[in-house]
Amino acid sequence: MKTFLFLFFPLVITGTFHTSEFQFEKFFPDFLKNELRASKISEPSQDIFHTDEAGFIEIGAKKFSFNTRKVLVNELADKLSVSDVLVNPQRKTIEVSLRAESVFLQGEIDVLIGKTSTNSFFALKGSEVIFTAKASYQVQGGSYIIGKFAVEHSSKGLGSYFATLDAETSVRNHLVSEIFKKYMRQFNTDISKFLTIKVKELIKVFKHESREIGNANAYIDEVLILVREKVISDGLDRIVLPNISLSFSQDVWLVGTVYGECGMYEGVLGGFETIHRTKDDATLEFNDPNLTVNATVGINNGLLGYTVSISFMDIGPKATLTGVLSYSNIFFETVIGLNDLSVTMSKFDILDIGHIDIVIEGLAPFNWLAELIIGTVVNTVKGVVKEILEGPMRRIIEWAINEYVQSILNPSIAIEAIRLAL
């Protein structure tokens, strides 16, 4: 046992990791997912948004046409996140799933129904928009040749607003559907171009990294699969935030100083299930009889929310607070004893807790309280994130490394057994 381990780990350090088909299928999906999450998906050209789009729709005996102008899509590229990457070795395909919680379109539209023409401002909202991109690949002489990504999209729901359009519900529904399809097709095209170029680049990086860096990144990515599944099974993908209570006062004419209360409750925070290796490479260092593993990992796009209640002079509006924690990164160092396969986490440092964007809807007429509410929520959330990272997340990472090390003699079978037990 001891002799085998000393033979095994030096092989890891010297980097005898060749990009075989098995290793590509086993390690490339997580590698690709991590790299795409760290990449900004380029927004389409602004010309797309200002290009007129015309359409013709027939509903029974009714016919109508439309033309959209000056259409803007609100920051879809900034909201897109990579949710999954799959490699199918039998069909030789790579599938990338991207998700946007919402997509907003707004612009002007001319609608002609019969001989009646109407001009209106419009706004559309697509909820939970999923883009699925699939490409085939071929293996030729150890090289991977990737085809063009075909992209499709779906949405759980569409909402709409037309300022001055007087039309039947069926006409509106068809109109909304057609407008959304036309502009989402533009994004399908742009996402296809981005992924086709980016994945080809990343395959070259993956092959180079496999030769020069060794198995460090691949092992950490395997460990993080266990971490993500453990986070979900332990319920850490949905953290309950503490209730918050604030007091405030306002001078009211002829009344004097009036005191009010602001309560925030039903708070939730997600995002810990997105933990992944950052752009920095993991490292392995052999110092007989120990192996030291260093890695920087992070979480992205942690969604949060609160219900906000105001009580002031018998006025009690309820508002909705939503936000996004952009990122949080941690560095850890783990020492593995090769004699007994013991695991000791020697360092665990929170490098940074990123910016938190917050939006409050329904606060009027108390918009002047927004700054106080947002500041309080940001401080509360950052405190909770720090507590979760230093407590449960540290323990889960240490547990996952230990489980992976204990299974090192037969990782493919043992790791699967660990995952099924979660």
C-alpha positions as CSV (number, residue, x, y, z in Angstrom):
1,M,0.0,0.0,0.0
2,K,2.6,2.5,1.1
3,T,4.9,1.7,-1.9
4,F,2.1,2.1,-4.4
5,L,1.1,5.5,-3.0
6,F,4.6,6.9,-3.2
7,L,4.8,5.7,-6.8
8,F,1.3,7.1,-7.6
9,F,1.7,10.7,-6.3
10,P,5.0,11.6,-8.0
11,L,3.3,10.6,-11.3
12,V,0.7,13.3,-10.5
13,I,3.3,15.9,-9.7
14,T,5.4,15.4,-12.8
15,G,2.4,15.9,-15.0
16,T,2.1,12.6,-16.9
17,F,-1.5,13.5,-17.7
18,H,-2.2,12.9,-21.4
19,T,-5.3,14.2,-23.0
20,S,-6.7,10.8,-23.8
21,E,-10.4,10.4,-24.8
22,F,-11.2,9.0,-21.4
23,Q,-9.7,12.0,-19.6
24,F,-11.3,14.5,-22.0
25,E,-14.8,13.0,-21.3
26,K,-14.1,12.8,-17.5
27,F,-12.4,16.1,-16.8
28,F,-13.2,18.5,-19.7
29,P,-16.9,19.2,-18.8
30,D,-16.0,20.7,-15.3
31,F,-13.0,22.4,-16.8
32,L,-15.2,24.0,-19.5
33,K,-17.9,24.9,-17.0
34,N,-15.3,26.7,-14.8
35,E,-13.7,28.6,-17.6
36,L,-17.0,29.7,-19.2
37,R,-18.3,30.9,-15.8
38,A,-15.1,33.1,-15.6
39,S,-15.6,34.4,-19.2
40,K,-17.9,37.3,-20.1
41,I,-20.3,36.3,-22.9
42,S,-20.0,39.2,-25.4
43,E,-23.2,41.1,-26.0
44,P,-24.5,41.2,-29.5
45,S,-23.9,44.3,-31.7
46,Q,-26.1,47.3,-30.9
47,D,-27.2,47.3,-34.5
48,I,-29.3,44.2,-33.7
49,F,-31.3,46.1,-31.2
50,H,-32.1,49.0,-33.5
51,T,-32.8,46.9,-36.6
52,D,-36.5,47.0,-37.6
53,E,-38.2,43.6,-37.3
54,A,-41.3,43.0,-39.3
55,G,-43.8,40.2,-39.0
56,F,-47.2,38.9,-40.3
57,I,-49.6,36.8,-38.2
58,E,-52.8,35.1,-39.1
59,I,-55.4,34.1,-36.5
60,G,-58.4,32.4,-38.0
61,A,-59.8,34.9,-40.5
62,K,-57.9,37.8,-38.9
63,K,-54.7,39.0,-40.4
64,F,-52.3,41.6,-38.9
65,S,-48.8,42.8,-39.4
66,F,-46.3,44.5,-37.2
67,N,-43.0,46.3,-37.3
68,T,-40.7,46.9,-34.2
69,R,-38.3,49.8,-33.9
70,K,-35.6,51.0,-31.5
71,V,-35.7,47.8,-29.5
72,L,-33.3,47.4,-26.5
73,V,-32.5,44.2,-24.6
74,N,-31.6,45.0,-21.0
75,E,-28.1,43.5,-20.1
76,L,-28.9,39.9,-21.0
77,A,-25.2,39.1,-21.4
78,D,-24.5,40.2,-17.9
79,K,-27.3,38.0,-16.5
80,L,-26.4,34.8,-18.4
81,S,-24.7,32.1,-16.4
82,V,-23.5,28.6,-17.3
83,S,-25.6,26.1,-15.5
84,D,-24.3,22.8,-16.9
85,V,-21.9,21.3,-19.4
86,L,-22.3,17.7,-20.7
87,V,-20.0,15.6,-22.9
88,N,-21.6,12.5,-24.4
89,P,-18.9,10.1,-25.5
90,Q,-21.2,7.8,-27.4
91,R,-22.8,10.5,-29.5
92,K,-19.6,12.7,-29.5
93,T,-21.5,15.8,-28.5
94,I,-20.8,18.7,-26.1
95,E,-23.9,20.5,-24.7
96,V,-23.8,23.8,-22.8
97,S,-26.8,25.1,-20.9
98,L,-27.0,28.8,-20.0
99,R,-29.6,30.5,-17.9
100,A,-30.9,34.0,-17.4
101,E,-33.4,34.6,-14.6
102,S,-35.2,37.2,-16.8
103,V,-34.9,39.0,-20.1
104,F,-36.3,42.4,-20.7
105,L,-37.2,43.9,-24.2
106,Q,-38.5,47.3,-24.8
107,G,-39.1,49.5,-27.8
108,E,-41.7,50.8,-30.2
109,I,-44.1,48.9,-32.4
110,D,-46.5,49.6,-35.3
111,V,-49.4,47.2,-35.6
112,L,-51.7,47.1,-38.6
113,I,-55.0,45.2,-38.0
114,G,-57.2,45.4,-41.1
115,K,-57.0,49.1,-42.0
116,T,-56.4,50.3,-38.5
117,S,-52.8,51.2,-37.6
118,T,-51.6,51.7,-34.0
119,N,-48.2,52.9,-32.7
120,S,-47.3,51.9,-29.1
121,F,-44.4,51.6,-26.7
122,F,-44.0,48.1,-25.5
123,A,-42.1,46.1,-22.9
124,L,-41.7,42.3,-22.7
125,K,-40.3,40.1,-19.9
126,G,-39.2,36.5,-20.4
127,S,-38.8,34.6,-17.2
128,E,-36.2,31.8,-16.6
129,V,-34.8,31.8,-20.1
130,I,-32.7,28.8,-20.9
131,F,-30.3,28.6,-23.9
132,T,-29.2,25.1,-24.8
133,A,-26.2,24.9,-27.1
134,K,-25.1,21.6,-28.7
135,A,-22.1,20.8,-30.9
136,S,-20.6,17.6,-32.2
137,Y,-16.9,16.8,-32.0
138,Q,-14.5,14.3,-33.7
139,V,-11.3,12.8,-32.4
140,Q,-8.6,12.7,-35.0
141,G,-5.0,11.8,-34.0
142,G,-5.5,12.9,-30.5
143,S,-7.0,16.2,-31.5
144,Y,-10.6,17.3,-30.9
145,I,-12.4,19.0,-33.8
146,I,-15.5,20.9,-32.6
147,G,-18.4,21.7,-35.0
148,K,-20.6,24.8,-34.8
149,F,-22.9,25.1,-31.8
150,A,-26.6,25.0,-32.5
151,V,-28.5,27.0,-30.0
152,E,-32.2,26.8,-28.9
153,H,-34.0,28.8,-26.2
154,S,-37.0,28.3,-24.0
155,S,-38.8,30.5,-21.5
156,K,-41.1,29.6,-18.6
157,G,-43.3,32.6,-19.1
158,L,-43.8,35.9,-21.0
159,G,-45.2,39.1,-19.6
160,S,-46.0,42.2,-21.6
161,Y,-47.1,45.8,-21.5
162,F,-48.4,47.9,-24.4
163,A,-49.0,51.6,-23.7
164,T,-51.6,52.3,-26.3
165,L,-52.4,49.0,-28.2
166,D,-56.1,48.1,-28.1
167,A,-56.3,44.5,-29.3
168,E,-57.8,41.2,-28.3
169,T,-55.9,38.9,-25.9
170,S,-55.2,36.4,-28.6
171,V,-53.6,39.1,-30.8
172,R,-51.5,40.3,-27.9
173,N,-50.3,36.8,-27.0
174,H,-49.3,36.0,-30.6
175,L,-47.6,39.4,-30.9
176,V,-45.6,38.9,-27.7
177,S,-44.5,35.4,-28.8
178,E,-43.4,36.5,-32.2
179,I,-41.5,39.6,-31.0
180,F,-39.7,37.5,-28.3
181,K,-38.8,34.8,-30.8
182,K,-37.3,37.2,-33.3
183,Y,-35.0,38.9,-30.9
184,M,-34.0,35.8,-29.1
185,R,-32.9,34.3,-32.4
186,Q,-30.3,37.0,-32.6
187,F,-29.0,35.9,-29.2
188,N,-29.0,32.3,-30.3
189,T,-26.7,33.3,-33.2
190,D,-24.4,35.3,-31.0
191,I,-24.1,32.6,-28.3
192,S,-23.4,30.1,-31.1
193,K,-20.5,32.2,-32.4
194,F,-19.1,32.9,-28.9
195,L,-19.2,29.2,-27.8
196,T,-17.8,27.9,-31.1
197,I,-14.8,30.1,-30.9
198,K,-14.4,29.9,-27.1
199,V,-14.6,26.1,-26.8
200,K,-12.1,25.6,-29.5
201,E,-9.7,27.9,-27.6
202,L,-10.4,26.1,-24.3
203,I,-9.7,22.7,-25.8
204,K,-6.2,23.9,-26.6
205,V,-5.8,25.3,-23.1
206,F,-7.1,22.1,-21.6
207,K,-4.5,20.0,-23.6
208,H,-1.7,22.4,-22.6
209,E,-2.8,22.5,-19.0
210,S,-3.0,18.7,-18.8
211,R,0.6,18.4,-19.9
212,E,2.1,21.2,-17.9
213,I,0.1,21.4,-14.7
214,G,-0.7,17.8,-14.2
215,N,-3.7,16.5,-12.4
216,A,-4.1,19.3,-9.8
217,N,-6.9,21.1,-11.5
218,A,-8.6,17.9,-12.5
219,Y,-8.5,16.5,-8.9
220,I,-9.8,19.8,-7.4
221,D,-12.7,19.8,-10.0
222,E,-13.5,16.2,-8.9
223,V,-13.5,17.3,-5.3
224,L,-15.8,20.2,-6.0
225,I,-18.3,18.0,-7.6
226,L,-18.7,16.3,-4.2
227,V,-18.8,19.7,-2.5
228,R,-21.6,21.0,-4.7
229,E,-23.7,17.8,-4.2
230,K,-23.1,17.9,-0.4
231,V,-24.0,21.6,-0.3
232,I,-27.4,20.8,-1.9
233,S,-28.0,17.7,0.2
234,D,-27.3,19.7,3.4
235,G,-29.7,22.5,2.3
236,L,-26.9,25.1,2.0
237,D,-28.2,26.1,-1.5
238,R,-31.0,28.0,0.3
239,I,-29.8,29.8,3.4
240,V,-32.4,31.4,5.6
241,L,-31.3,35.0,6.4
242,P,-32.0,36.5,9.8
243,N,-35.0,38.9,10.3
244,I,-34.0,42.6,10.4
245,S,-35.7,45.4,12.3
246,L,-35.0,49.1,11.8
247,S,-36.4,52.2,13.5
248,F,-36.6,55.5,11.7
249,S,-38.2,59.0,12.2
250,Q,-39.5,61.8,10.1
251,D,-40.6,65.3,10.9
252,V,-44.2,65.8,9.8
253,W,-45.6,69.3,9.5
254,L,-48.1,70.2,12.2
255,V,-47.4,66.9,13.9
256,G,-43.8,66.9,14.9
257,T,-41.4,63.9,14.8
258,V,-43.0,60.6,13.9
259,Y,-41.4,57.3,14.5
260,G,-41.7,54.3,12.2
261,E,-40.5,50.7,11.9
262,C,-39.1,48.8,9.0
263,G,-39.0,45.0,9.1
264,M,-37.3,42.6,6.8
265,Y,-38.2,38.9,6.9
266,E,-38.5,35.7,4.9
267,G,-34.9,36.3,3.8
268,V,-33.2,33.7,1.7
269,L,-29.7,33.4,0.1
270,G,-28.4,31.0,-2.5
271,G,-25.3,30.5,-4.5
272,F,-23.1,28.3,-2.4
273,E,-24.0,25.4,-4.7
274,T,-22.1,27.2,-7.6
275,I,-18.7,26.7,-5.9
276,H,-16.0,26.2,-8.6
277,R,-12.3,26.6,-9.2
278,T,-11.4,30.1,-10.2
279,K,-9.1,31.0,-13.1
280,D,-6.0,30.4,-10.9
281,D,-4.5,27.0,-11.2
282,A,-4.5,24.5,-8.3
283,T,-1.1,23.2,-7.3
284,L,0.3,20.0,-5.9
285,E,3.6,20.0,-4.0
286,F,5.3,16.8,-2.8
287,N,7.4,17.1,0.4
288,D,8.0,13.5,1.7
289,P,5.9,12.2,3.4
290,N,3.2,14.8,2.7
291,L,1.4,16.2,-0.4
292,T,0.2,19.8,-0.2
293,V,-2.7,20.9,-2.3
294,N,-3.5,24.6,-2.9
295,A,-6.6,26.0,-4.6
296,T,-8.6,29.1,-5.0
297,V,-12.3,28.5,-5.4
298,G,-15.4,30.8,-5.4
299,I,-19.1,31.2,-5.7
300,N,-20.9,33.4,-8.2
301,N,-24.3,35.1,-8.7
302,G,-25.7,34.3,-5.3
303,L,-29.4,35.3,-5.4
304,L,-31.0,36.8,-2.3
305,G,-34.4,38.2,-1.3
306,Y,-36.4,39.7,1.6
307,T,-39.9,40.8,2.2
308,V,-39.9,44.4,3.5
309,S,-42.7,45.8,5.7
310,I,-43.0,49.5,6.6
311,S,-45.1,50.8,9.5
312,F,-45.5,54.6,9.7
313,M,-48.6,56.7,10.6
314,D,-50.9,53.8,9.8
315,I,-49.3,53.4,6.4
316,G,-48.0,49.9,5.9
317,P,-46.8,49.1,2.4
318,K,-45.0,45.8,1.7
319,A,-42.1,45.8,-0.7
320,T,-39.9,43.1,-2.3
321,L,-36.1,43.2,-2.0
322,T,-34.0,41.2,-4.4
323,G,-30.3,41.1,-4.9
324,V,-27.3,39.3,-6.3
325,L,-24.0,38.6,-4.6
326,S,-21.6,38.9,-7.5
327,Y,-18.9,36.6,-6.2
328,S,-16.9,35.4,-3.1
329,N,-13.5,33.7,-3.3
330,I,-11.6,31.6,-0.8
331,F,-8.1,30.1,-0.8
332,F,-7.3,26.9,1.0
333,E,-4.3,24.7,1.6
334,T,-4.6,21.0,2.5
335,V,-1.8,18.7,3.7
336,I,-2.3,15.0,2.9
337,G,-0.2,12.5,4.8
338,L,0.9,9.8,2.4
339,N,1.6,7.3,5.1
340,D,-1.9,7.2,6.6
341,L,-3.9,9.3,4.0
342,S,-4.7,11.8,6.8
343,V,-6.2,15.2,5.6
344,T,-5.5,18.5,7.4
345,M,-6.7,21.8,6.2
346,S,-3.8,24.1,7.1
347,K,-5.1,27.3,5.6
348,F,-8.6,28.6,4.8
349,D,-8.7,32.3,3.9
350,I,-11.7,34.3,2.6
351,L,-10.0,36.5,-0.1
352,D,-13.0,38.7,-0.8
353,I,-16.8,39.0,-0.7
354,G,-17.8,40.8,-3.8
355,H,-20.3,43.6,-4.5
356,I,-24.0,43.0,-3.8
357,D,-26.5,44.6,-6.2
358,I,-30.0,45.2,-4.6
359,V,-33.3,46.3,-6.1
360,I,-36.4,47.2,-4.0
361,E,-39.8,47.2,-5.6
362,G,-43.0,48.6,-4.0
363,L,-41.3,50.9,-1.5
364,A,-43.1,54.1,-2.5
365,P,-43.8,56.5,-0.8
366,F,-40.8,55.5,1.4
367,N,-38.1,55.5,-1.3
368,W,-36.0,57.7,0.9
369,L,-35.5,54.7,3.2
370,A,-33.9,52.7,0.4
371,E,-30.3,53.6,1.2
372,L,-30.7,52.7,4.9
373,I,-32.4,49.4,4.0
374,I,-29.8,48.4,1.4
375,G,-26.9,49.2,3.6
376,T,-28.3,47.2,6.4
377,V,-29.1,44.2,4.2
378,V,-25.6,44.3,2.6
379,N,-23.9,44.2,5.9
380,T,-26.1,41.4,7.1
381,V,-25.7,39.2,4.0
382,K,-21.9,39.7,4.0
383,G,-21.8,38.6,7.7
384,V,-23.9,35.5,6.9
385,V,-21.6,34.6,3.9
386,K,-18.5,34.9,6.0
387,E,-20.1,32.7,8.7
388,I,-21.2,30.0,6.2
389,L,-17.8,30.0,4.4
390,E,-15.8,29.7,7.6
391,G,-18.1,27.1,9.1
392,P,-20.2,24.6,7.0
393,M,-18.4,25.3,3.7
394,R,-14.9,24.7,5.2
395,R,-16.1,21.5,6.8
396,I,-17.7,20.3,3.6
397,I,-14.5,21.0,1.5
398,E,-12.4,19.2,4.1
399,W,-14.8,16.3,4.1
400,A,-14.8,16.1,0.3
401,I,-11.0,16.1,0.1
402,N,-10.8,13.4,2.7
403,E,-13.4,11.2,0.9
404,Y,-11.6,11.7,-2.4
405,V,-8.2,10.8,-0.9
406,Q,-9.6,7.7,0.8
407,S,-11.0,6.6,-2.6
408,I,-7.8,7.3,-4.5
409,L,-6.9,3.6,-5.1
410,N,-10.2,3.2,-7.1
411,P,-11.6,6.7,-7.6
412,S,-14.1,6.0,-10.4
413,I,-16.0,3.4,-8.3
414,A,-15.5,4.9,-4.9
415,I,-16.4,8.4,-5.8
416,E,-19.6,7.3,-7.4
417,A,-20.5,5.4,-4.2
418,I,-19.9,8.6,-2.2
419,R,-22.1,10.6,-4.5
420,L,-24.9,8.1,-4.4
421,A,-24.8,8.2,-0.6
422,L,-25.4,11.9,-0.4
